[in-house]
């Protein structure tokens, strides 16, 4: 299922959500080599893309061991498809990399147009209402903590993995978890693909989000999707929203469409 919109208006403009979307789009098209290729029509080699990812993205092995990949390790992982800043095989490939700041950087990096397009769609649909409830500053803190929780889960499950973690998916999963708790009955206009059939239906948020959450456990290990980060971010969002709901009046959305029977 793909969400197209929700029937849940906000009281204030979703400024922070739009800024996050703008930052992700800017980084993809004007900072990352793959995005610059799309803008400037210049050939991007595997070396350029891999080098940029390894030098900026969070890598579980580096985070869990508080170290940096050596030149030899980086070349072994990528088959030589990277250009290190040093030539000593035993030395760090990128000596100036901060492995902890890389966790923050990873939240704004994406691997393809489909990757960033899907993430930004989900962020816009679910993020504006969470920002509306949490406030501008509160939403910034929540979003970044959700991303950190997602990364922590990813690192905890596979601490020795040299595979970089990129994408806003973990933080956005936290937003979705919070939405499930705060707005479970809001209808979500959804595109449902069943084989050769394409349907447009209004599905209540609780069914849409629970379906998405359960589906993460069935993602193929070879799909290149950090589903454990999604799960970690989602659970974090649910827990925070449960605490928030016990200390605040439960938000009552104003529907602009009839409730979905689903």
Secondary structure, 3 states (H helix, E strand, C coil): CEEEEECCCCCCCCHHHHHHHHHHHHHHHHCCHHHHHHHHCCCCCHHHHHHHHHHHCEEHHHHHHCCCCEHHHHHHHHCCCCCCCCCCCCCECCCCCCCCHHHHHHCCCCCCHHHHHHHHHHHHHHHHHHHHHHCHHHHHHHHHHHHHHHHHHHHHHCCCCCCEECCCHHHHHHHHHHHHHHCCCCEEEEEEEECCEEEEEEEEHHHHHHHHHHHHHHCCHHHCCCHHHHHHHHHHHHHHHHHHHHHCCCCCCCCCCCCCCC
